[in-house]
Amino acid sequence: ANKLMLEFRKTVKYINENCKSCIISPLTITLGDEFQAVIDNVQNAVTVIIKLEEYIITEELNFKLRYVLNIGTIKTEINREIAHEMLGEGLTDARKALNILKKSKSRFLIKLRNEDKRIEKILNDAFKIFQFYIDSWKVKEYSTIREFFLNDDYKVVADKFGINQSTAWRRRKSLNLEEFEAVKQIVNYLVYLYEHDFNK
């Protein structure tokens, strides 16, 4: 448990340091194994989620996180130092949504405004595919995946691990890394459409 918490804190610290330009109230661990934050827009919030997932893989950490991304109001002044002592429907609704999420197999739940339910459904479906690929990987495979994240050329990865190139190529295929990158691009494009077309 202590090792898990140290790794969790390390993960939160990494995001706060590397995504500070888009974070209004930093990722803050609240109830032991939960965190909350206030991000400036949906596009940056999705970026933070994906960065969290990829950091867990590159650091070969053995835990999974659930995420609720909720658009809502905060009535009190936003605390820009720590995500505590804030009140509003946005935070209350996010908490309710998290409790619902805990009863499902999904680890991702995106909640947009009422008038944006169609793209909300599509975005959540895309995250189901994202989760399918990322949860299919075993921790012992993370070091290989990390190298493919760093360099998409299977020949370079083959040299890194001292294996033949055909083995590295087959490894890349069996891990479905092309499909993972494709669904990540789809998620990012959906969010781009939401931010630029739906919010004009």
CYANA upper distance limits for C-alpha pairs under 8 A (distance plus 0.5 A):
  1 ALA  CA      5 MET  CA      6.77
  2 ASN  CA      6 LEU  CA      6.72
  3 LYS  CA      7 GLU  CA      6.74
  4 LEU  CA      8 PHE  CA      6.57
  4 LEU  CA     63 PHE  CA      8.25
  5 MET  CA      9 ARG  CA      6.54
  5 MET  CA     32 GLY  CA      8.40
  5 MET  CA     33 ASP  CA      7.95
  6 LEU  CA     10 LYS  CA      6.62
  7 GLU  CA     11 THR  CA      6.66
  7 GLU  CA     61 LEU  CA      7.73
  8 PHE  CA     12 VAL  CA      6.82
  8 PHE  CA     33 ASP  CA      8.33
  9 ARG  CA     13 LYS  CA      6.55
  9 ARG  CA     29 ILE  CA      8.21
 10 LYS  CA     14 TYR  CA      6.65
 11 THR  CA     15 ILE  CA      7.01
 11 THR  CA     52 LEU  CA      7.66
 11 THR  CA     55 TYR  CA      7.72
 11 THR  CA     56 ILE  CA      7.85
 12 VAL  CA     16 ASN  CA      6.75
 12 VAL  CA     27 LEU  CA      6.68
 12 VAL  CA     28 THR  CA      7.94
 12 VAL  CA     29 ILE  CA      8.46
 13 LYS  CA     17 GLU  CA      6.66
 13 LYS  CA     27 LEU  CA      8.43
 14 TYR  CA     18 ASN  CA      6.53
 15 ILE  CA     19 CYS  CA      6.01
 15 ILE  CA     20 LYS  CA      8.07
 15 ILE  CA     27 LEU  CA      8.21
 15 ILE  CA     48 VAL  CA      7.65
 15 ILE  CA     51 LYS  CA      8.05
 15 ILE  CA     52 LEU  CA      7.51
 16 ASN  CA     20 LYS  CA      5.91
 16 ASN  CA     23 ILE  CA      8.04
 16 ASN  CA     26 PRO  CA      6.52
 16 ASN  CA     27 LEU  CA      6.86
 19 CYS  CA     23 ILE  CA      7.06
 19 CYS  CA     48 VAL  CA      7.64
 20 LYS  CA     24 ILE  CA      8.42
 20 LYS  CA     26 PRO  CA      8.17
 22 CYS  CA     39 ILE  CA      6.61
 22 CYS  CA     40 ASP  CA      6.32
 22 CYS  CA     41 ASN  CA      8.46
 22 CYS  CA     44 ASN  CA      6.73
 23 ILE  CA     37 ALA  CA      8.09
 23 ILE  CA     38 VAL  CA      6.83
 23 ILE  CA     39 ILE  CA      5.15
 23 ILE  CA     40 ASP  CA      6.72
 24 ILE  CA     37 ALA  CA      8.22
 24 ILE  CA     38 VAL  CA      5.91
 24 ILE  CA     39 ILE  CA      5.86
 24 ILE  CA     40 ASP  CA      6.59
 24 ILE  CA     78 ILE  CA      8.44
 24 ILE  CA     80 ARG  CA      6.36
 25 SER  CA     37 ALA  CA      5.92
 25 SER  CA     38 VAL  CA      5.31
 25 SER  CA     39 ILE  CA      7.38
 25 SER  CA     78 ILE  CA      7.53
 25 SER  CA     79 ASN  CA      6.52
 25 SER  CA     80 ARG  CA      4.96
 25 SER  CA     81 GLU  CA      6.76
 25 SER  CA     82 ILE  CA      6.49
 25 SER  CA     83 ALA  CA      5.89
 26 PRO  CA     36 GLN  CA      8.38
 26 PRO  CA     37 ALA  CA      5.78
 26 PRO  CA     38 VAL  CA      7.26
 26 PRO  CA     80 ARG  CA      7.41
 26 PRO  CA     81 GLU  CA      7.19
 26 PRO  CA     82 ILE  CA      6.28
 26 PRO  CA     83 ALA  CA      6.51
 27 LEU  CA     35 PHE  CA      6.66
 27 LEU  CA     36 GLN  CA      5.96
 27 LEU  CA     37 ALA  CA      5.02
 27 LEU  CA     38 VAL  CA      8.19
 27 LEU  CA     82 ILE  CA      8.02
 27 LEU  CA     83 ALA  CA      7.17
 28 THR  CA     35 PHE  CA      5.61
 28 THR  CA     36 GLN  CA      6.01
 28 THR  CA     37 ALA  CA      6.84
 28 THR  CA     82 ILE  CA      6.66
 28 THR  CA     83 ALA  CA      5.96
 28 THR  CA     84 HIS  CA      8.20
 29 ILE  CA     33 ASP  CA      7.41
 29 ILE  CA     34 GLU  CA      6.07
 29 ILE  CA     35 PHE  CA      4.60
 29 ILE  CA     36 GLN  CA      7.21
 30 THR  CA     34 GLU  CA      6.17
 30 THR  CA     35 PHE  CA      5.81
 30 THR  CA     36 GLN  CA      7.55
 30 THR  CA     84 HIS  CA      8.35
 31 LEU  CA     35 PHE  CA      7.77
 36 GLN  CA     83 ALA  CA      6.89
 37 ALA  CA     83 ALA  CA      6.12
 38 VAL  CA     83 ALA  CA      7.82
 39 ILE  CA     44 ASN  CA      7.32
 39 ILE  CA     45 ALA  CA      6.26
 40 ASP  CA     44 ASN  CA      7.42
 40 ASP  CA     45 ALA  CA      8.04
 41 ASN  CA     45 ALA  CA      6.74
 42 VAL  CA     46 VAL  CA      6.64
 42 VAL  CA     69 LEU  CA      8.40
 42 VAL  CA    191 VAL  CA      7.48
 42 VAL  CA    195 GLU  CA      7.88
 43 GLN  CA     47 THR  CA      6.83
 43 GLN  CA    188 ASN  CA      7.95
 43 GLN  CA    191 VAL  CA      6.14
 43 GLN  CA    192 TYR  CA      7.18
 43 GLN  CA    195 GLU  CA      7.57
 44 ASN  CA     48 VAL  CA      6.70
 45 ALA  CA     49 ILE  CA      6.85
 45 ALA  CA     69 LEU  CA      7.77
 46 VAL  CA     50 ILE  CA      6.74
 46 VAL  CA    188 ASN  CA      8.18
 46 VAL  CA    191 VAL  CA      8.38
 47 THR  CA     51 LYS  CA      6.56
 48 VAL  CA     52 LEU  CA      6.59
 49 ILE  CA     53 GLU  CA      6.89
 49 ILE  CA     67 TYR  CA      8.06
 50 ILE  CA     54 GLU  CA      6.67
 51 LYS  CA     55 TYR  CA      6.42
 52 LEU  CA     56 ILE  CA      6.81
 53 GLU  CA     57 ILE  CA      7.12
 54 GLU  CA     58 THR  CA      6.64
 55 TYR  CA     59 GLU  CA      6.46
 56 ILE  CA     60 GLU  CA      6.47
 56 ILE  CA     61 LEU  CA      5.64
 56 ILE  CA     62 ASN  CA      8.19
 56 ILE  CA     63 PHE  CA      8.26
 57 ILE  CA     61 LEU  CA      6.81
 57 ILE  CA    139 VAL  CA      8.10
 57 ILE  CA    142 TYR  CA      5.91
 57 ILE  CA    143 SER  CA      8.26
 57 ILE  CA    145 ILE  CA      8.10
 57 ILE  CA    146 ARG  CA      7.30
 58 THR  CA    142 TYR  CA      6.94
 58 THR  CA    143 SER  CA      7.24
 58 THR  CA    145 ILE  CA      8.10
 58 THR  CA    146 ARG  CA      5.47
 60 GLU  CA    139 VAL  CA      6.64
 60 GLU  CA    140 LYS  CA      8.37
 60 GLU  CA    142 TYR  CA      6.14
 60 GLU  CA    143 SER  CA      7.31
 61 LEU  CA    139 VAL  CA      7.74
 62 ASN  CA    139 VAL  CA      6.91
 65 LEU  CA    107 ARG  CA      7.26
 66 ARG  CA     98 LEU  CA      8.44
 66 ARG  CA    101 LEU  CA      8.32
 66 ARG  CA    102 LYS  CA      8.44
 66 ARG  CA    106 SER  CA      8.37
 66 ARG  CA    107 ARG  CA      4.84
 66 ARG  CA    108 PHE  CA      6.41
 67 TYR  CA     98 LEU  CA      8.01
 67 TYR  CA    107 ARG  CA      6.52
 67 TYR  CA    108 PHE  CA      5.38
 67 TYR  CA    109 LEU  CA      6.66
 68 VAL  CA     94 ALA  CA      6.79
 68 VAL  CA     97 ALA  CA      7.34
 68 VAL  CA     98 LEU  CA      6.60
 68 VAL  CA    108 PHE  CA      6.65
 68 VAL  CA    109 LEU  CA      5.35
 68 VAL  CA    110 ILE  CA      6.44
 68 VAL  CA    111 LYS  CA      7.99
 69 LEU  CA     94 ALA  CA      7.79
 69 LEU  CA    109 LEU  CA      6.79
 69 LEU  CA    110 ILE  CA      5.32
 69 LEU  CA    111 LYS  CA      6.50
 70 ASN  CA     90 GLY  CA      7.15
 70 ASN  CA     93 ASP  CA      8.05
 70 ASN  CA     94 ALA  CA      6.27
 70 ASN  CA    110 ILE  CA      6.70
 70 ASN  CA    111 LYS  CA      5.24
 70 ASN  CA    112 LEU  CA      6.76
 71 ILE  CA     90 GLY  CA      6.74
 71 ILE  CA    111 LYS  CA      6.90
 71 ILE  CA    112 LEU  CA      6.01
 71 ILE  CA    113 ARG  CA      7.03
 72 GLY  CA     88 GLY  CA      8.33
 72 GLY  CA     89 GLU  CA      6.64
 72 GLY  CA     90 GLY  CA      4.13
 72 GLY  CA     91 LEU  CA      7.75
 72 GLY  CA     93 ASP  CA      8.33
 73 THR  CA     88 GLY  CA      6.21
 73 THR  CA     89 GLU  CA      6.14
 73 THR  CA     90 GLY  CA      5.23
 73 THR  CA     91 LEU  CA      8.27
 74 ILE  CA     78 ILE  CA      7.88
 74 ILE  CA     86 MET  CA      7.49
 74 ILE  CA     87 LEU  CA      6.26
 74 ILE  CA     88 GLY  CA      4.65
 74 ILE  CA     89 GLU  CA      6.98
 74 ILE  CA     90 GLY  CA      6.42
 74 ILE  CA     91 LEU  CA      7.59
 75 LYS  CA     86 MET  CA      8.15
 75 LYS  CA     87 LEU  CA      6.34
 75 LYS  CA     88 GLY  CA      5.39
 75 LYS  CA     89 GLU  CA      8.38
 76 THR  CA     86 MET  CA      6.11
 76 THR  CA     87 LEU  CA      6.03
 76 THR  CA     88 GLY  CA      7.44
 77 GLU  CA     86 MET  CA      7.40
 78 ILE  CA     86 MET  CA      6.94
 79 ASN  CA     83 ALA  CA      6.59
 79 ASN  CA     84 HIS  CA      7.36
 79 ASN  CA     85 GLU  CA      7.90
 79 ASN  CA     86 MET  CA      7.50
 87 LEU  CA     91 LEU  CA      7.22
 87 LEU  CA     92 THR  CA      8.26
 88 GLY  CA     92 THR  CA      6.91
 89 GLU  CA     93 ASP  CA      6.27
 90 GLY  CA     94 ALA  CA      6.69
 91 LEU  CA     95 ARG  CA      6.76
 92 THR  CA     96 LYS  CA      6.91
 93 ASP  CA     97 ALA  CA      6.60
 94 ALA  CA     98 LEU  CA      6.64
 95 ARG  CA     99 ASN  CA      6.95
 96 LYS  CA    100 ILE  CA      7.01
 97 ALA  CA    101 LEU  CA      6.60
 97 ALA  CA    109 LEU  CA      8.36
 98 LEU  CA    102 LYS  CA      6.71
 99 ASN  CA    103 LYS  CA      7.59
100 ILE  CA    104 SER  CA      7.65
101 LEU  CA    105 LYS  CA      8.20
101 LEU  CA    106 SER  CA      7.17
101 LEU  CA    107 ARG  CA      7.51
101 LEU  CA    108 PHE  CA      8.29
101 LEU  CA    109 LEU  CA      7.68
102 LYS  CA    107 ARG  CA      8.49
106 SER  CA    128 LYS  CA      7.38
106 SER  CA    131 GLN  CA      8.24
107 ARG  CA    131 GLN  CA      7.86
108 PHE  CA    124 ASN  CA      7.76
108 PHE  CA    127 PHE  CA      7.02
108 PHE  CA    128 LYS  CA      7.98
108 PHE  CA    131 GLN  CA      8.46
109 LEU  CA    124 ASN  CA      6.81
110 ILE  CA    120 GLU  CA      7.06
110 ILE  CA    123 LEU  CA      7.81
110 ILE  CA    124 ASN  CA      6.60
111 LYS  CA    120 GLU  CA      7.05
112 LEU  CA    116 ASP  CA      6.60
112 LEU  CA    117 LYS  CA      7.33
112 LEU  CA    120 GLU  CA      6.54
113 ARG  CA    117 LYS  CA      7.52
116 ASP  CA    120 GLU  CA      6.69
116 ASP  CA    198 PHE  CA      8.25
117 LYS  CA    121 LYS  CA      6.62
118 ARG  CA    122 ILE  CA      7.07
119 ILE  CA    123 LEU  CA      6.48
119 ILE  CA    190 LEU  CA      8.16
119 ILE  CA    194 TYR  CA      7.88
120 GLU  CA    124 ASN  CA      6.65
121 LYS  CA    125 ASP  CA      6.69
122 ILE  CA    126 ALA  CA      6.72
123 LEU  CA    127 PHE  CA      6.81
123 LEU  CA    187 VAL  CA      7.00
123 LEU  CA    190 LEU  CA      7.14
123 LEU  CA    191 VAL  CA      8.25
124 ASN  CA    128 LYS  CA      6.84
125 ASP  CA    129 ILE  CA      7.21
126 ALA  CA    130 PHE  CA      6.78
126 ALA  CA    183 VAL  CA      7.28
126 ALA  CA    186 ILE  CA      7.76
126 ALA  CA    187 VAL  CA      6.64
127 PHE  CA    131 GLN  CA      6.48
127 PHE  CA    187 VAL  CA      7.63
128 LYS  CA    132 PHE  CA      6.62
129 ILE  CA    133 TYR  CA      7.02
129 ILE  CA    183 VAL  CA      7.51
130 PHE  CA    134 ILE  CA      6.82
130 PHE  CA    180 PHE  CA      7.04
130 PHE  CA    183 VAL  CA      6.54
130 PHE  CA    184 LYS  CA      7.27
131 GLN  CA    135 ASP  CA      6.17
132 PHE  CA    136 SER  CA      6.69
133 TYR  CA    137 TRP  CA      7.57
133 TYR  CA    176 ASN  CA      7.69
133 TYR  CA    179 GLU  CA      8.49
133 TYR  CA    180 PHE  CA      6.65
134 ILE  CA    180 PHE  CA      8.06
137 TRP  CA    141 GLU  CA      6.94
137 TRP  CA    142 TYR  CA      7.85
137 TRP  CA    175 LEU  CA      7.73
138 LYS  CA    142 TYR  CA      7.34
141 GLU  CA    145 ILE  CA      6.84
142 TYR  CA    146 ARG  CA      6.43
143 SER  CA    147 GLU  CA      7.00
144 THR  CA    148 PHE  CA      7.01
144 THR  CA    157 VAL  CA      8.50
145 ILE  CA    149 PHE  CA      6.63
145 ILE  CA    175 LEU  CA      8.50
146 ARG  CA    150 LEU  CA      6.78
147 GLU  CA    151 ASN  CA      6.52
147 GLU  CA    157 VAL  CA      6.82
148 PHE  CA    152 ASP  CA      5.54
148 PHE  CA    153 ASP  CA      7.85
148 PHE  CA    154 TYR  CA      7.85
148 PHE  CA    157 VAL  CA      7.30
148 PHE  CA    172 ARG  CA      8.17
151 ASN  CA    156 VAL  CA      7.64
151 ASN  CA    157 VAL  CA      7.68
153 ASP  CA    157 VAL  CA      7.18
154 TYR  CA    158 ALA  CA      6.53
154 TYR  CA    165 GLN  CA      7.22
154 TYR  CA    168 ALA  CA      6.08
154 TYR  CA    169 TRP  CA      6.04
154 TYR  CA    172 ARG  CA      7.71
155 LYS  CA    159 ASP  CA      6.90
155 LYS  CA    165 GLN  CA      5.91
155 LYS  CA    168 ALA  CA      7.61
155 LYS  CA    169 TRP  CA      8.27
156 VAL  CA    160 LYS  CA      6.77
157 VAL  CA    161 PHE  CA      6.85
157 VAL  CA    168 ALA  CA      7.23
158 ALA  CA    162 GLY  CA      6.25
158 ALA  CA    163 ILE  CA      5.49
158 ALA  CA    164 ASN  CA      6.33
158 ALA  CA    165 GLN  CA      5.82
158 ALA  CA    167 THR  CA      8.15
158 ALA  CA    168 ALA  CA      5.85
159 ASP  CA    163 ILE  CA      7.00
159 ASP  CA    164 ASN  CA      8.24
159 ASP  CA    165 GLN  CA      8.45
163 ILE  CA    167 THR  CA      7.20
163 ILE  CA    168 ALA  CA      7.45
164 ASN  CA    168 ALA  CA      7.12
165 GLN  CA    169 TRP  CA      6.64
166 SER  CA    170 ARG  CA      6.66
167 THR  CA    171 ARG  CA      6.58
168 ALA  CA    172 ARG  CA      6.73
169 TRP  CA    173 LYS  CA      6.86
170 ARG  CA    174 SER  CA      6.55
171 ARG  CA    175 LEU  CA      6.68
172 ARG  CA    176 ASN  CA      7.05
172 ARG  CA    177 LEU  CA      6.57
173 LYS  CA    177 LEU  CA      7.16
173 LYS  CA    178 GLU  CA      8.03
176 ASN  CA    180 PHE  CA      6.72
177 LEU  CA    181 GLU  CA      6.64
178 GLU  CA    182 ALA  CA      6.62
179 GLU  CA    183 VAL  CA      6.74
180 PHE  CA    184 LYS  CA      6.70
181 GLU  CA    185 GLN  CA      6.74
182 ALA  CA    186 ILE  CA      6.79
183 VAL  CA    187 VAL  CA      6.67
184 LYS  CA    188 ASN  CA      6.77
185 GLN  CA    189 TYR  CA      6.52
186 ILE  CA    190 LEU  CA      6.59
187 VAL  CA    191 VAL  CA      6.80
188 ASN  CA    192 TYR  CA      6.61
189 TYR  CA    193 LEU  CA      6.66
190 LEU  CA    194 TYR  CA      6.68
191 VAL  CA    195 GLU  CA      6.62
192 TYR  CA    196 HIS  CA      6.54
193 LEU  CA    197 ASP  CA      5.78
193 LEU  CA    198 PHE  CA      7.30
194 TYR  CA    198 PHE  CA      5.39
194 TYR  CA    199 ASN  CA      7.11
195 GLU  CA    199 ASN  CA      6.10
196 HIS  CA    200 LYS  CA      6.88
